[in-house]
Amino acid sequence: MKKESRLRQESNKSSSSWHNNIEPQKLSLQKDVTVVGAGLAGCTTASALANIGYNVTVIDRHEKPAQEGSGNRQAVIYPRLSLHSTPLPQINYKAMVNASSFYKSFWRSGLGEQCGVMILPSSIHDAQKQKTIFQNLGQSNSFFSLLDKRNIKKISGLALCSPSALYFPLLGWLPPVAVCERLLKHPNISLKKAVIKKIEYRRKLNTWNLFDSMGNKFAETPILVLANSYECLNFSQTQFLPVKKVRGQITEIPTTIASNRLRVVICGQGYLTPGTNGSHSCGATYSKSQDREVCISDHKKNLEKLSSNDPLLKKLVGHFSPANLDGRADFRCTTPDYLPIVGAVPNLSEMIEAFSELRKDAKSQIATYGTYLPNLYIHCGLGSRGLSYAPLGAKLLAAEIAREPSPLEKDLRKAMHPARFIIRALKKKQL
């Protein structure tokens, strides 16, 4: 009855309120949180919560953090800009700016390098597009600039053939494993090893039970965050999420006298990092293969993509045989709209019931809030932009859990919300 009364009281609200919870969560006086997953999503979330006073237990299947999708030797904060005003490019830009600030202390301590990232145009049309982006977005700030050929050589260290390029001086590359290890070195954070196969809510105690691969109860927590990538599909509470497991392979290219002149990250068709410890990182492929073994054909694809960026890059890497190169392969967690999933986990059955009118009319104004599972949250779907998205997602989630104002505007917050897929599916009559 209370819920029905509240629904009537909210009759003046628009259908855009589905991202709000009709039943505000009970705050845990103990401020204890468990995070499942110790990749970039899990470690940034744990750090953000620990920094505002929460006691955080991170659980991962490995002894050390970032051993799967986040485990590449060199990862790039890859910029992507657009003239469109849709949520995707807006969130990409805000995530990049936030990341450049977040990682400053890491770079200062010698982790990775804030060397700058340069995007080469892939065609004359792309070059004109970059020019327009800079005219519309770049001239009013110092976050990026448009370089001519002379400045490309001066900044990159290479006499590239491209007549222009976008340059982001505040970005760079980092070693994700070391980043995650540092994030977990907080007195409020502990890391435990376990394979969590099932989670259950205990209504009387308002806690979540976590069960391991043997079916034994491993932990109990008042607040639970799932940051375990595509393995969120293992849990009944999050099986509705349309995430995919996508393979990616990076290639390690030995440095040469010529390639050692490279001082920035080069992006375009793929990317190339400056040399460190005798090699460059180049990548990355996308495939549906479920094989973690490094394959020669993907090394070949990485070299071909890199070579297509510029004749000089082709000269630098063209003489390497794919069969003789090292690399690494693992899996990303991707979403249909290329945006991460961050926020409270919705109660699927109750959301479908509450918003069922959308099946008849996608424009229906349903005056109600959404219904969410108690103190259960998720942070996943970062795709190939983990370094960019993770710090912003962690900040969002920490604010939501602590009942603090969101650091993002409402429309952008909704664009990353887990419940967005339910609303879209109802409108398309897919649920």
Backbone hydrogen bonds, N-H to C=O, Kabsch-Sander energy under -0.5 kcal/mol:
donor,donor_aa,acceptor,acceptor_aa,energy
5,S,1,M,-2.5
6,R,2,K,-2.3
7,L,3,K,-2.2
8,R,4,E,-1.9
9,Q,5,S,-2.1
10,E,6,R,-1.4
11,S,8,R,-1.5
13,K,10,E,-2.3
17,S,14,S,-1.4
18,W,15,S,-1.0
19,H,16,S,-0.6
20,N,17,S,-1.9
22,I,370,G,-3.1
29,L,27,L,-0.6
31,K,28,S,-0.8
33,V,55,N,-2.7
34,T,223,I,-2.4
35,V,57,T,-3.0
36,V,225,V,-2.7
37,G,35,V,-0.7
37,G,59,I,-3.2
43,C,39,G,-2.8
44,T,40,L,-2.2
45,T,41,A,-1.7
46,A,42,G,-2.5
47,S,43,C,-2.2
48,A,44,T,-2.5
49,L,45,T,-2.2
50,A,46,A,-2.7
51,N,47,S,-2.3
52,I,49,L,-1.1
53,G,50,A,-1.6
54,Y,49,L,-2.3
55,N,31,K,-2.7
56,V,54,Y,-0.6
56,V,188,N,-3.1
57,T,33,V,-2.5
58,V,56,V,-0.5
58,V,190,S,-3.3
59,I,35,V,-2.9
60,D,192,K,-2.3
66,A,38,A,-2.2
71,G,68,E,-2.2
75,A,174,L,-3.0
77,I,172,G,-2.2
78,Y,76,V,-1.4
90,Q,86,T,-1.5
91,I,87,P,-3.1
92,N,88,L,-2.5
93,Y,89,P,-2.2
94,K,90,Q,-2.3
95,A,91,I,-2.8
96,M,92,N,-2.1
97,V,93,Y,-2.3
98,N,94,K,-2.4
99,A,95,A,-2.6
100,S,96,M,-2.4
101,S,97,V,-1.2
102,F,98,N,-2.6
103,Y,99,A,-2.4
104,K,101,S,-1.1
107,W,103,Y,-2.4
108,R,104,K,-2.5
109,S,105,S,-1.3
110,G,107,W,-1.6
111,L,106,F,-2.5
112,G,110,G,-0.7
113,E,173,W,-2.3
115,C,113,E,-1.8
116,G,171,L,-2.5
117,V,168,F,-1.8
118,M,265,V,-3.3
119,I,166,L,-2.9
120,L,118,M,-0.6
120,L,267,C,-2.9
127,A,123,S,-2.2
128,Q,124,I,-2.0
129,K,125,H,-2.0
130,Q,126,D,-2.3
131,K,127,A,-2.0
132,T,128,Q,-2.2
133,I,129,K,-2.5
134,F,130,Q,-2.4
135,Q,131,K,-2.3
136,N,132,T,-2.2
137,L,133,I,-2.8
138,G,133,I,-0.8
138,G,134,F,-0.8
139,Q,134,F,-1.6
141,N,138,G,-1.4
145,S,167,Y,-2.2
147,L,145,S,-0.6
147,L,165,A,-3.2
149,K,163,P,-0.8
152,I,148,D,-2.1
153,K,149,K,-1.8
154,K,150,R,-2.0
155,I,151,N,-2.5
156,S,152,I,-2.7
157,G,153,K,-2.1
160,L,158,L,-1.9
165,A,147,L,-1.3
166,L,119,I,-1.8
167,Y,145,S,-2.8
168,F,117,V,-2.9
170,L,143,F,-0.5
171,L,168,F,-1.4
173,W,113,E,-2.0
174,L,75,A,-2.5
179,V,175,P,-2.0
180,C,176,P,-2.9
181,E,177,V,-2.4
182,R,178,A,-2.1
183,L,179,V,-2.3
184,L,180,C,-1.8
185,K,182,R,-1.2
186,H,184,L,-2.2
189,I,186,H,-2.3
190,S,56,V,-2.1
192,K,58,V,-3.1
194,A,60,D,-2.2
194,A,192,K,-0.5
196,I,194,A,-0.7
197,K,195,V,-0.6
197,K,211,F,-2.5
198,K,211,F,-1.4
200,E,209,N,-2.2
202,R,207,T,-3.4
203,R,201,Y,-0.8
206,N,202,R,-1.5
207,T,202,R,-1.5
208,W,221,T,-3.6
209,N,200,E,-3.4
210,L,219,A,-2.9
211,F,198,K,-2.9
212,D,216,N,-2.9
213,S,195,V,-0.7
215,G,212,D,-1.9
218,F,210,L,-3.5
219,A,210,L,-1.4
221,T,208,W,-2.4
223,I,32,D,-0.5
224,L,375,N,-2.5
225,V,34,T,-2.8
226,L,377,Y,-2.8
227,A,36,V,-2.7
227,A,225,V,-0.7
231,E,228,N,-1.7
232,C,229,S,-1.7
233,L,230,Y,-1.7
234,N,231,E,-1.8
235,F,232,C,-1.5
238,T,235,F,-1.2
239,Q,235,F,-0.5
239,Q,236,S,-0.6
241,L,238,T,-1.3
243,V,241,L,-1.5
244,K,334,T,-2.0
246,V,244,K,-0.7
246,V,332,R,-2.0
247,R,287,S,-2.4
248,G,330,D,-2.9
250,I,328,R,-2.7
251,T,282,C,-3.6
252,E,326,D,-2.9
253,I,251,T,-0.6
253,I,280,H,-2.7
255,T,278,G,-1.8
260,N,256,T,-2.0
261,R,258,A,-1.4
262,L,259,S,-1.9
263,R,156,S,-2.8
265,V,116,G,-2.3
266,I,272,L,-2.6
267,C,118,M,-3.2
267,C,265,V,-0.5
268,G,270,G,-1.9
270,G,268,G,-1.3
271,Y,283,G,-1.8
272,L,266,I,-2.3
273,T,281,S,-2.0
276,T,279,S,-2.3
279,S,276,T,-1.2
280,H,253,I,-3.2
282,C,251,T,-2.5
283,G,271,Y,-1.3
285,T,249,Q,-1.6
287,S,247,R,-1.6
299,H,295,C,-1.3
300,K,296,I,-2.3
301,K,297,S,-1.9
302,N,298,D,-2.3
303,L,299,H,-2.3
304,E,300,K,-2.4
305,K,301,K,-2.5
306,L,302,N,-2.3
307,S,303,L,-2.5
308,S,304,E,-1.6
309,N,305,K,-0.5
309,N,306,L,-1.3
310,D,306,L,-0.6
310,D,307,S,-0.5
314,K,310,D,-2.0
315,K,311,P,-1.9
316,L,312,L,-2.0
317,V,313,L,-1.9
318,G,314,K,-2.5
320,F,317,V,-1.7
324,N,321,S,-2.0
325,L,322,P,-1.2
326,D,252,E,-0.7
328,R,250,I,-1.6
330,D,248,G,-2.2
332,R,246,V,-3.6
334,T,244,K,-2.3
334,T,332,R,-0.6
338,Y,335,T,-1.3
341,I,380,C,-3.4
342,V,340,P,-0.6
342,V,416,M,-2.9
343,G,378,I,-2.1
345,V,376,L,-2.6
347,N,371,T,-2.7
348,L,346,P,-1.0
351,M,347,N,-2.5
352,I,348,L,-2.5
353,E,349,S,-1.9
354,A,350,E,-2.5
355,F,351,M,-2.1
356,S,353,E,-0.9
358,L,355,F,-1.7
359,R,356,S,-1.9
360,K,357,E,-0.9
361,D,357,E,-2.2
364,S,361,D,-2.2
366,I,364,S,-1.1
367,A,365,Q,-0.8
368,T,366,I,-1.8
370,G,17,S,-0.8
370,G,20,N,-2.7
373,L,345,V,-2.6
376,L,373,L,-1.4
377,Y,224,L,-2.7
378,I,343,G,-2.4
379,H,226,L,-2.7
380,C,341,I,-2.3
383,G,333,C,-2.4
385,R,382,L,-2.1
389,Y,385,R,-3.0
390,A,386,G,-2.4
392,L,388,S,-0.6
393,G,389,Y,-2.8
394,A,390,A,-2.7
395,K,391,P,-1.9
396,L,392,L,-2.3
397,L,393,G,-2.5
398,A,394,A,-2.6
399,A,395,K,-1.9
400,E,396,L,-2.1
401,I,397,L,-2.8
402,A,398,A,-2.1
403,R,400,E,-0.9
404,E,399,A,-3.4
413,R,409,E,-2.6
414,K,410,K,-2.5
415,A,411,D,-1.2
416,M,412,L,-0.7
416,M,413,R,-1.0
417,H,414,K,-1.0
420,R,417,H,-1.5
421,F,418,P,-0.9
422,I,419,A,-0.7
423,I,419,A,-1.8
424,R,420,R,-2.2
425,A,421,F,-2.2
426,L,422,I,-2.3
427,K,423,I,-2.0
428,K,424,R,-1.6
429,K,426,L,-1.5
430,Q,425,A,-3.4
431,L,425,A,-0.7
